Amino acid sequence: MTRFAFTASLVGALAAPLAAQDDPQDRTLVFSDEFDAPAIDRTKWNVIGPDFWVNNEQQAYIDDPAVIGFVDGVKGAQGGVLMLRPLHKPGADPHPDRKADFVSGRIDSREKFDFTYGRAEARIRMPDAEGVWPAFWLLGNGKWPDTGEIDIMEYVGEKDWTGVALHGPGYSGETPLVNKFFFPEGVDVTEWHDFAVEWTKDAILFEVDGHVTYRVTRPMVENYGKWRFDTPKYIILNFAMGGAYPFKTNRIEKPYNGIPAATVEKVQAGNVAMLVDWVRVWAPKDQPED
């Protein structure tokens, strides 16, 4: 992977920062990537390829700096920035049972880093593009959904809100444990925001910019099924296009499932990307430092 000379129009559009959050006090940092290197740190991340396909998404994931790149000089960023971006590439999909006209990027820390309990946080900004589906989330190592999924941030292109969710046995897919956070007037996802989860043995708290936006407790989960948030989870960052969640939100069918023509044009112009300033994971509050 190499650093990417991104279009000036997108860097300018993603320029206005919010105040950065302070690191949690009295916590042990157990994982971090500041994305200051010129390439993906493959001791920390796997890059997902085109064999992966779920949710009727309209992209093929590829291992290419065109979709997993690095940007310097973005205003408000604390050093370098990871860029996950889709490209419109009809005919490029190698999967025999799928016709995806977009390619994009997805990375995860499976078998490289996982954790049970603590705080995971990332500083992210999103594009203004209906029908995109970037996300920051945690997934268990076993069969889905039996080992649990924690969606810290999902975005489907309505720039005034982001979503969170939990998935597990009895509460997966159309999960009842889901919530939308609507930004205050004059604020939206095209600015920098810190998305976090505080995960304990009996509760999961979701935060945006240091404010709790949704809390799920063990008794809430056990109304639907077994609590599956006592096993290790790994980190995922991905940029999907269209598919189930965007379509259920906007009911757009053409030119692609969940994706309007206006977003296709933005992708073709190179003006759609998810920028990630950093990802950090801290040990639980009551865990002593080594």
KEDRENVO-288156 format. One record per residue: x, y, z of N, C-alpha, C in turn; residue number from 1; residue in three letters. Coordinates in steps of 0.1 Angstrom, whole numbers, always signed. Layout:
{{X,Y,Z},{X,Y,Z},{X,Y,Z},NUM,ALA}
...
This chain:
{{+8,-12,+0},{+0,+0,+0},{+9,+13,+0},1,MET}
{{+5,+23,-7},{+12,+35,-7},{+3,+47,-4},2,THR}
{{+9,+58,+0},{+1,+70,+3},{-5,+75,-9},3,ARG}
{{-17,+80,-8},{-26,+83,-19},{-27,+98,-21},4,PHE}
{{-25,+103,-33},{-27,+117,-36},{-41,+119,-39},5,ALA}
{{-50,+122,-29},{-64,+122,-31},{-69,+135,-38},6,PHE}
{{-81,+135,-43},{-86,+146,-51},{-87,+158,-41},7,THR}
{{-83,+170,-46},{-84,+182,-38},{-98,+185,-34},8,ALA}
{{-108,+182,-42},{-122,+185,-39},{-127,+177,-27},9,SER}
{{-123,+164,-26},{-127,+157,-14},{-120,+161,-2},10,LEU}
{{-107,+163,-2},{-99,+167,+9},{-105,+180,+14},11,VAL}
{{-109,+189,+5},{-114,+202,+10},{-128,+200,+16},12,GLY}
{{-136,+191,+10},{-149,+189,+15},{-149,+182,+29},13,ALA}
{{-138,+175,+32},{-137,+169,+45},{-127,+177,+54},14,LEU}
{{-128,+190,+54},{-118,+198,+61},{-122,+203,+74},15,ALA}
{{-134,+205,+78},{-138,+212,+90},{-138,+202,+102},16,ALA}
{{-129,+203,+112},{-128,+194,+123},{-137,+198,+134},17,PRO}
{{-140,+189,+143},{-145,+191,+156},{-133,+189,+166},18,LEU}
{{-135,+194,+179},{-125,+192,+189},{-122,+177,+191},19,ALA}
{{-110,+174,+192},{-106,+160,+195},{-109,+156,+209},20,ALA}
{{-112,+144,+212},{-114,+139,+226},{-101,+135,+232},21,GLN}
{{-100,+138,+245},{-88,+133,+253},{-88,+118,+254},22,ASP}
{{-76,+112,+255},{-75,+98,+258},{-81,+95,+272},23,ASP}
{{-88,+84,+273},{-93,+80,+286},{-82,+80,+297},24,PRO}
{{-85,+84,+309},{-75,+85,+319},{-75,+71,+326},25,GLN}
{{-63,+68,+331},{-60,+56,+339},{-64,+43,+332},26,ASP}
{{-62,+43,+319},{-65,+31,+312},{-53,+26,+304},27,ARG}
{{-52,+13,+302},{-41,+7,+295},{-45,+6,+280},28,THR}
{{-37,+12,+271},{-39,+12,+257},{-34,-2,+252},29,LEU}
{{-43,-10,+247},{-39,-24,+243},{-38,-26,+228},30,VAL}
{{-43,-16,+221},{-42,-17,+206},{-44,-3,+201},31,PHE}
{{-36,+1,+190},{-38,+13,+184},{-32,+13,+170},32,SER}
{{-38,+20,+161},{-32,+23,+148},{-35,+38,+145},33,ASP}
{{-25,+46,+143},{-27,+60,+141},{-27,+63,+126},34,GLU}
{{-24,+53,+118},{-24,+54,+103},{-15,+65,+98},35,PHE}
{{-3,+65,+104},{+7,+75,+100},{+18,+69,+91},36,ASP}
{{+17,+55,+90},{+27,+49,+80},{+22,+50,+66},37,ALA}
{{+30,+47,+56},{+26,+48,+42},{+19,+36,+37},38,PRO}
{{+17,+26,+46},{+11,+13,+41},{+3,+7,+53},39,ALA}
{{-6,-2,+49},{-13,-10,+60},{-3,-18,+68},40,ILE}
{{-5,-17,+81},{+4,-25,+90},{-2,-39,+90},41,ASP}
{{+3,-49,+83},{-2,-62,+82},{+1,-71,+94},42,ARG}
{{+8,-66,+103},{+9,-73,+116},{-4,-70,+124},43,THR}
{{-11,-60,+121},{-24,-56,+128},{-36,-59,+120},44,LYS}
{{-36,-59,+107},{-48,-59,+98},{-46,-70,+87},45,TRP}
{{-58,-76,+85},{-60,-84,+72},{-67,-75,+62},46,ASN}
{{-64,-77,+50},{-72,-71,+39},{-81,-81,+32},47,VAL}
{{-94,-78,+32},{-104,-88,+27},{-104,-87,+12},48,ILE}
{{-106,-99,+5},{-107,-99,-9},{-121,-102,-15},49,GLY}
{{-122,-104,-28},{-135,-105,-34},{-143,-117,-31},50,PRO}
{{-138,-128,-25},{-146,-139,-22},{-156,-136,-11},51,ASP}
{{-154,-126,-4},{-164,-122,+7},{-176,-115,+1},52,PHE}
{{-188,-119,+5},{-200,-113,+0},{-212,-115,+9},53,TRP}
{{-218,-105,+14},{-230,-106,+22},{-240,-95,+19},54,VAL}
{{-252,-96,+24},{-262,-85,+24},{-266,-79,+11},55,ASN}
{{-264,-86,+0},{-266,-81,-13},{-259,-68,-16},56,ASN}
{{-247,-66,-10},{-239,-54,-12},{-234,-54,-26},57,GLU}
{{-232,-42,-31},{-229,-39,-45},{-215,-37,-48},58,GLN}
{{-206,-41,-39},{-191,-40,-41},{-184,-53,-40},59,GLN}
{{-173,-54,-46},{-163,-65,-44},{-152,-59,-36},60,ALA}
{{-148,-65,-25},{-136,-60,-18},{-123,-65,-25},61,TYR}
{{-114,-56,-26},{-101,-59,-32},{-89,-54,-24},62,ILE}
{{-78,-60,-26},{-65,-55,-19},{-58,-46,-28},63,ASP}
{{-60,-33,-27},{-55,-24,-37},{-54,-10,-31},64,ASP}
{{-43,-3,-33},{-42,+10,-27},{-51,+20,-33},65,PRO}
{{-58,+17,-44},{-68,+26,-49},{-80,+27,-40},66,ALA}
{{-83,+16,-32},{-94,+16,-23},{-91,+15,-9},67,VAL}
{{-78,+12,-6},{-73,+13,+8},{-60,+21,+8},68,ILE}
{{-62,+34,+9},{-50,+43,+7},{-48,+51,+20},69,GLY}
{{-39,+60,+19},{-35,+69,+30},{-34,+83,+25},70,PHE}
{{-38,+92,+33},{-39,+106,+30},{-32,+115,+40},71,VAL}
{{-24,+124,+36},{-17,+134,+45},{-24,+147,+42},72,ASP}
{{-23,+156,+53},{-27,+170,+51},{-42,+172,+52},73,GLY}
{{-50,+163,+57},{-64,+165,+59},{-66,+174,+71},74,VAL}
{{-72,+185,+70},{-74,+194,+81},{-82,+188,+92},75,LYS}
{{-77,+189,+104},{-83,+183,+116},{-78,+169,+119},76,GLY}
{{-71,+163,+111},{-65,+150,+113},{-53,+151,+122},77,ALA}
{{-51,+141,+130},{-39,+141,+139},{-28,+132,+132},78,GLN}
{{-23,+137,+121},{-13,+130,+113},{-19,+124,+101},79,GLY}
{{-15,+112,+97},{-20,+105,+85},{-34,+100,+87},80,GLY}
{{-41,+96,+76},{-54,+92,+76},{-56,+80,+67},81,VAL}
{{-63,+69,+72},{-67,+58,+64},{-79,+62,+56},82,LEU}
{{-78,+59,+43},{-89,+62,+34},{-94,+49,+28},83,MET}
{{-107,+46,+31},{-114,+35,+24},{-124,+41,+15},84,LEU}
{{-123,+38,+2},{-131,+44,-8},{-136,+34,-18},85,ARG}
{{-148,+36,-23},{-153,+28,-34},{-149,+34,-48},86,PRO}
{{-148,+25,-58},{-146,+29,-72},{-157,+22,-80},87,LEU}
{{-162,+29,-90},{-171,+23,-100},{-164,+16,-111},88,HIS}
{{-164,+3,-110},{-156,-5,-120},{-164,-16,-126},89,LYS}
{{-174,-13,-134},{-182,-24,-140},{-173,-34,-148},90,PRO}
{{-175,-47,-146},{-167,-57,-152},{-155,-61,-145},91,GLY}
{{-152,-55,-134},{-140,-58,-126},{-142,-70,-116},92,ALA}
{{-154,-73,-113},{-157,-83,-102},{-153,-97,-107},93,ASP}
{{-144,-104,-100},{-141,-117,-105},{-150,-128,-99},94,PRO}
{{-159,-125,-90},{-168,-135,-84},{-177,-141,-94},95,HIS}
{{-178,-154,-96},{-186,-160,-107},{-201,-159,-105},96,PRO}
{{-206,-157,-92},{-220,-157,-89},{-225,-143,-85},97,ASP}
{{-217,-133,-88},{-221,-119,-84},{-217,-110,-95},98,ARG}
{{-225,-99,-97},{-221,-88,-106},{-220,-75,-98},99,LYS}
{{-209,-73,-92},{-207,-60,-85},{-200,-50,-93},100,ALA}
{{-206,-39,-95},{-200,-28,-104},{-191,-19,-96},101,ASP}
{{-190,-21,-83},{-181,-13,-75},{-170,-22,-68},102,PHE}
{{-159,-16,-66},{-148,-22,-58},{-146,-13,-46},103,VAL}
{{-142,-19,-34},{-140,-11,-22},{-130,-18,-13},104,SER}
{{-129,-13,-1},{-119,-18,+9},{-125,-22,+22},105,GLY}
{{-119,-33,+27},{-124,-38,+41},{-111,-44,+47},106,ARG}
{{-109,-40,+60},{-98,-46,+68},{-103,-51,+81},107,ILE}
{{-97,-61,+87},{-100,-66,+100},{-88,-71,+108},108,ASP}
{{-90,-73,+121},{-78,-77,+129},{-80,-91,+133},109,SER}
{{-88,-99,+127},{-90,-113,+131},{-77,-121,+131},110,ARG}
{{-75,-128,+142},{-63,-136,+145},{-50,-128,+146},111,GLU}
{{-52,-115,+146},{-40,-106,+149},{-42,-98,+162},112,LYS}
{{-55,-94,+165},{-58,-88,+177},{-73,-89,+180},113,PHE}
{{-77,-94,+192},{-90,-93,+197},{-90,-90,+212},114,ASP}
{{-102,-88,+217},{-102,-84,+232},{-116,-87,+237},115,PHE}
{{-117,-89,+250},{-129,-91,+257},{-130,-80,+268},116,THR}
{{-140,-71,+267},{-142,-60,+276},{-132,-49,+274},117,TYR}
{{-137,-37,+275},{-128,-25,+274},{-135,-14,+265},118,GLY}
{{-127,-6,+260},{-132,+6,+252},{-125,+5,+238},119,ARG}
{{-133,+5,+228},{-128,+6,+214},{-134,+19,+208},120,ALA}
{{-125,+27,+201},{-129,+40,+197},{-121,+43,+183},121,GLU}
{{-128,+50,+175},{-122,+55,+162},{-126,+69,+159},122,ALA}
{{-118,+76,+153},{-121,+90,+149},{-123,+89,+134},123,ARG}
{{-135,+93,+129},{-139,+90,+116},{-147,+102,+110},124,ILE}
{{-146,+103,+97},{-155,+112,+90},{-160,+106,+77},125,ARG}
{{-173,+108,+74},{-179,+102,+63},{-183,+111,+52},126,MET}
{{-186,+106,+40},{-190,+114,+29},{-205,+117,+29},127,PRO}
{{-209,+127,+22},{-223,+130,+19},{-227,+122,+7},128,ASP}
{{-233,+110,+8},{-235,+102,-3},{-246,+91,+1},129,ALA}
{{-258,+93,-4},{-269,+84,+0},{-266,+69,-6},130,GLU}
{{-269,+60,+3},{-268,+46,-1},{-254,+39,+1},131,GLY}
{{-244,+47,+6},{-232,+41,+10},{-234,+34,+23},132,VAL}
{{-225,+25,+27},{-226,+17,+40},{-213,+15,+47},133,TRP}
{{-205,+25,+50},{-193,+23,+58},{-196,+19,+72},134,PRO}
{{-187,+12,+79},{-190,+8,+93},{-177,+6,+100},135,ALA}
{{-178,+7,+114},{-168,+4,+124},{-174,-5,+134},136,PHE}
{{-169,-18,+135},{-176,-27,+143},{-167,-38,+149},137,TRP}
{{-173,-47,+157},{-165,-58,+164},{-173,-71,+161},138,LEU}
{{-166,-82,+159},{-172,-94,+156},{-165,-106,+163},139,LEU}
{{-173,-115,+168},{-168,-127,+175},{-161,-136,+165},140,GLY}
{{-152,-145,+171},{-144,-154,+162},{-151,-166,+157},141,ASN}
{{-162,-170,+162},{-169,-182,+158},{-180,-179,+148},142,GLY}
{{-189,-189,+147},{-200,-188,+138},{-210,-176,+141},143,LYS}
{{-213,-169,+130},{-223,-158,+132},{-237,-163,+133},144,TRP}
{{-245,-158,+142},{-243,-147,+151},{-239,-152,+165},145,PRO}
{{-236,-165,+166},{-235,-172,+179},{-225,-165,+189},146,ASP}
{{-214,-159,+183},{-204,-153,+192},{-205,-138,+192},147,THR}
{{-216,-132,+187},{-219,-118,+189},{-212,-109,+180},148,GLY}
{{-220,-98,+178},{-215,-87,+169},{-219,-73,+176},149,GLU}
{{-210,-64,+176},{-212,-51,+182},{-209,-40,+171},150,ILE}
{{-220,-34,+166},{-218,-24,+155},{-217,-10,+162},151,ASP}
{{-205,-5,+162},{-202,+7,+169},{-207,+19,+161},152,ILE}
{{-206,+18,+148},{-210,+29,+139},{-214,+23,+125},153,MET}
{{-226,+26,+121},{-230,+22,+107},{-236,+35,+101},154,GLU}
{{-234,+37,+88},{-239,+49,+82},{-244,+45,+68},155,TYR}
{{-256,+49,+65},{-262,+45,+52},{-265,+58,+43},156,VAL}
{{-258,+69,+46},{-258,+80,+37},{-268,+91,+40},157,GLY}
{{-276,+90,+51},{-284,+101,+56},{-275,+108,+66},158,GLU}
{{-270,+120,+62},{-258,+125,+70},{-262,+131,+83},159,LYS}
{{-274,+131,+87},{-278,+136,+101},{-278,+126,+111},160,ASP}
{{-275,+113,+108},{-275,+102,+118},{-266,+91,+115},161,TRP}
{{-262,+84,+125},{-255,+71,+124},{-262,+61,+133},162,THR}
{{-260,+48,+131},{-266,+38,+138},{-257,+29,+146},163,GLY}
{{-262,+22,+156},{-255,+12,+164},{-264,+0,+165},164,VAL}
{{-259,-12,+168},{-267,-24,+169},{-259,-35,+176},165,ALA}
{{-266,-45,+182},{-260,-57,+187},{-267,-69,+179},166,LEU}
{{-259,-79,+176},{-265,-91,+170},{-260,-103,+178},167,HIS}
{{-268,-113,+179},{-265,-125,+186},{-276,-135,+183},168,GLY}
{{-276,-147,+190},{-286,-157,+187},{-299,-153,+193},169,PRO}
{{-309,-152,+184},{-323,-147,+188},{-325,-132,+185},170,GLY}
{{-314,-125,+182},{-315,-111,+180},{-305,-106,+169},171,TYR}
{{-306,-114,+158},{-297,-111,+147},{-305,-106,+135},172,SER}
{{-298,-100,+125},{-305,-95,+113},{-314,-83,+117},173,GLY}
{{-327,-86,+117},{-336,-75,+121},{-336,-74,+136},174,GLU}
{{-325,-70,+142},{-323,-70,+156},{-332,-60,+163},175,THR}
{{-337,-63,+175},{-344,-53,+182},{-335,-43,+190},176,PRO}
{{-322,-47,+191},{-312,-40,+198},{-305,-31,+189},177,LEU}
{{-311,-20,+185},{-306,-11,+175},{-310,+3,+178},178,VAL}
{{-302,+13,+174},{-305,+27,+178},{-299,+36,+168},179,ASN}
{{-306,+48,+165},{-300,+58,+157},{-297,+70,+166},180,LYS}
{{-285,+76,+163},{-282,+89,+170},{-283,+100,+159},181,PHE}
{{-291,+110,+162},{-292,+122,+153},{-284,+133,+159},182,PHE}
{{-275,+138,+150},{-267,+149,+154},{-274,+162,+157},183,PHE}
{{-269,+171,+165},{-275,+184,+167},{-276,+192,+154},184,PRO}
{{-285,+201,+154},{-287,+210,+142},{-273,+216,+138},185,GLU}
{{-270,+216,+126},{-257,+222,+121},{-245,+213,+122},186,GLY}
{{-247,+201,+126},{-236,+191,+127},{-240,+178,+120},187,VAL}
{{-231,+172,+113},{-234,+160,+106},{-221,+151,+104},188,ASP}
{{-223,+140,+97},{-212,+130,+96},{-200,+134,+88},189,VAL}
{{-201,+145,+80},{-190,+149,+72},{-180,+157,+80},190,THR}
{{-182,+159,+93},{-172,+164,+102},{-165,+152,+110},191,GLU}
{{-154,+155,+116},{-148,+145,+124},{-156,+142,+136},192,TRP}
{{-158,+129,+139},{-164,+124,+152},{-157,+112,+157},193,HIS}
{{-158,+111,+171},{-152,+100,+178},{-164,+90,+181},194,ASP}
{{-163,+78,+175},{-173,+68,+178},{-167,+57,+187},195,PHE}
{{-174,+54,+198},{-168,+45,+208},{-178,+35,+213},196,ALA}
{{-173,+24,+219},{-181,+15,+227},{-174,+12,+240},197,VAL}
{{-181,+13,+251},{-176,+8,+264},{-183,-5,+267},198,GLU}
{{-175,-16,+268},{-180,-29,+268},{-176,-36,+282},199,TRP}
{{-186,-39,+290},{-183,-46,+303},{-190,-59,+303},200,THR}
{{-189,-67,+314},{-195,-80,+314},{-210,-80,+315},201,LYS}
{{-216,-68,+318},{-231,-68,+319},{-237,-57,+311},202,ASP}
{{-230,-49,+304},{-236,-37,+296},{-227,-33,+285},203,ALA}
{{-233,-27,+275},{-225,-22,+264},{-231,-7,+261},204,ILE}
{{-222,+2,+262},{-226,+16,+261},{-219,+22,+248},205,LEU}
{{-228,+28,+239},{-223,+34,+227},{-221,+49,+229},206,PHE}
{{-211,+55,+223},{-208,+69,+225},{-205,+76,+212},207,GLU}
{{-209,+88,+211},{-204,+97,+200},{-199,+109,+206},208,VAL}
{{-186,+112,+203},{-179,+124,+209},{-180,+125,+224},209,ASP}
{{-179,+113,+230},{-178,+113,+245},{-191,+112,+252},210,GLY}
{{-202,+113,+244},{-216,+113,+250},{-223,+99,+248},211,HIS}
{{-228,+93,+258},{-235,+81,+257},{-248,+83,+249},212,VAL}
{{-250,+75,+238},{-261,+76,+229},{-271,+65,+231},213,THR}
{{-266,+53,+236},{-274,+41,+237},{-268,+32,+246},214,TYR}
{{-276,+25,+255},{-270,+16,+264},{-278,+3,+263},215,ARG}
{{-271,-9,+262},{-278,-22,+262},{-272,-30,+274},216,VAL}
{{-281,-35,+282},{-277,-43,+294},{-279,-58,+291},217,THR}
{{-273,-66,+299},{-275,-81,+298},{-290,-85,+299},218,ARG}
{{-298,-79,+309},{-312,-83,+309},{-319,-79,+296},219,PRO}
{{-316,-68,+290},{-322,-64,+278},{-320,-74,+267},220,MET}
{{-307,-79,+266},{-304,-89,+256},{-311,-102,+259},221,VAL}
{{-312,-106,+272},{-317,-119,+275},{-332,-120,+274},222,GLU}
{{-339,-109,+270},{-353,-109,+266},{-354,-117,+252},223,ASN}
{{-343,-117,+245},{-343,-122,+231},{-335,-135,+229},224,TYR}
{{-324,-136,+237},{-315,-148,+235},{-304,-147,+245},225,GLY}
{{-294,-155,+243},{-283,-156,+252},{-273,-144,+250},226,LYS}
{{-268,-139,+261},{-257,-129,+261},{-245,-135,+255},227,TRP}
{{-240,-129,+244},{-228,-134,+237},{-217,-124,+237},228,ARG}
{{-217,-116,+247},{-207,-106,+248},{-197,-108,+259},229,PHE}
{{-193,-121,+260},{-183,-125,+270},{-172,-133,+263},230,ASP}
{{-171,-131,+250},{-161,-138,+242},{-153,-128,+234},231,THR}
{{-141,-131,+230},{-132,-121,+223},{-139,-116,+210},232,PRO}
{{-136,-104,+207},{-141,-98,+194},{-129,-91,+187},233,LYS}
{{-129,-91,+174},{-119,-84,+166},{-125,-72,+159},234,TYR}
{{-117,-63,+154},{-121,-51,+148},{-123,-52,+133},235,ILE}
{{-133,-45,+128},{-135,-44,+114},{-138,-29,+110},236,ILE}
{{-132,-25,+99},{-135,-12,+92},{-137,-16,+78},237,LEU}
{{-149,-11,+72},{-152,-14,+59},{-160,-4,+52},238,ASN}
{{-160,-4,+39},{-168,+6,+31},{-176,-3,+21},239,PHE}
{{-189,-6,+25},{-198,-13,+16},{-206,-3,+8},240,ALA}
{{-212,-8,-3},{-220,+1,-12},{-234,-6,-13},241,MET}
{{-245,+1,-10},{-258,-4,-12},{-261,-16,-4},242,GLY}
{{-270,-24,-8},{-274,-37,-1},{-285,-35,+9},243,GLY}
{{-286,-44,+18},{-298,-46,+26},{-302,-33,+35},244,ALA}
{{-292,-28,+43},{-295,-17,+52},{-298,-4,+44},245,TYR}
{{-290,+0,+35},{-294,+12,+27},{-307,+11,+20},246,PRO}
{{-310,-1,+14},{-322,-3,+7},{-334,-2,+16},247,PHE}
{{-333,-8,+28},{-344,-7,+37},{-346,+7,+43},248,LYS}
{{-336,+15,+41},{-338,+29,+46},{-343,+38,+35},249,THR}
{{-339,+36,+22},{-342,+45,+11},{-351,+39,+1},250,ASN}
{{-352,+26,+0},{-361,+19,-10},{-357,+22,-24},251,ARG}
{{-345,+26,-26},{-340,+28,-40},{-336,+15,-47},252,ILE}
{{-341,+13,-59},{-338,+1,-66},{-329,+3,-78},253,GLU}
{{-328,+15,-83},{-320,+17,-95},{-312,+30,-94},254,LYS}
{{-300,+30,-99},{-294,+20,-108},{-289,+8,-101},255,PRO}
{{-288,+9,-87},{-283,-3,-80},{-291,-4,-67},256,TYR}
{{-292,-16,-61},{-299,-18,-49},{-294,-9,-38},257,ASN}
{{-303,+1,-34},{-299,+10,-23},{-291,+22,-27},258,GLY}
{{-287,+23,-40},{-278,+34,-44},{-284,+42,-55},259,ILE}
{{-286,+55,-53},{-291,+64,-64},{-281,+68,-74},260,PRO}
{{-285,+73,-85},{-276,+77,-96},{-267,+88,-91},261,ALA}
{{-272,+97,-82},{-264,+108,-77},{-251,+103,-70},262,ALA}
{{-253,+93,-62},{-241,+87,-55},{-232,+80,-65},263,THR}
{{-237,+74,-75},{-228,+68,-85},{-219,+79,-91},264,VAL}
{{-225,+90,-95},{-218,+101,-100},{-207,+106,-91},265,GLU}
{{-210,+107,-78},{-200,+111,-68},{-189,+102,-67},266,LYS}
{{-192,+89,-68},{-181,+79,-68},{-172,+80,-80},267,VAL}
{{-179,+81,-92},{-171,+83,-104},{-162,+95,-104},268,GLN}
{{-166,+105,-97},{-158,+118,-96},{-147,+117,-86},269,ALA}
{{-147,+106,-78},{-137,+104,-68},{-139,+111,-55},270,GLY}
{{-152,+114,-52},{-155,+123,-41},{-162,+115,-30},271,ASN}
{{-160,+102,-29},{-167,+95,-18},{-156,+86,-11},272,VAL}
{{-155,+88,+2},{-146,+80,+10},{-149,+81,+25},273,ALA}
{{-145,+71,+32},{-145,+71,+47},{-131,+73,+51},274,MET}
{{-129,+83,+59},{-115,+87,+64},{-115,+83,+79},275,LEU}
{{-104,+76,+83},{-102,+72,+97},{-89,+77,+102},276,VAL}
{{-90,+86,+112},{-78,+92,+117},{-70,+82,+126},277,ASP}
{{-77,+75,+134},{-71,+65,+143},{-81,+55,+148},278,TRP}
{{-76,+44,+153},{-84,+34,+160},{-76,+30,+173},279,VAL}
{{-83,+30,+184},{-76,+27,+197},{-85,+18,+205},280,ARG}
{{-79,+9,+213},{-86,+0,+222},{-79,+1,+236},281,VAL}
{{-87,+4,+246},{-82,+4,+260},{-88,-8,+268},282,TRP}
{{-80,-12,+278},{-84,-22,+287},{-96,-17,+295},283,ALA}
{{-103,-25,+302},{-114,-21,+311},{-109,-11,+322},284,PRO}
{{-117,-3,+327},{-114,+8,+336},{-107,+2,+349},285,LYS}
{{-112,-10,+353},{-107,-15,+366},{-95,-25,+364},286,ASP}
{{-90,-26,+352},{-78,-34,+350},{-65,-27,+353},287,GLN}
{{-57,-31,+362},{-45,-24,+365},{-35,-24,+353},288,PRO}
{{-27,-14,+353},{-16,-14,+343},{-5,-24,+346},289,GLU}
{{+2,-29,+336},{+12,-39,+338},{+24,-32,+345},290,ASP}
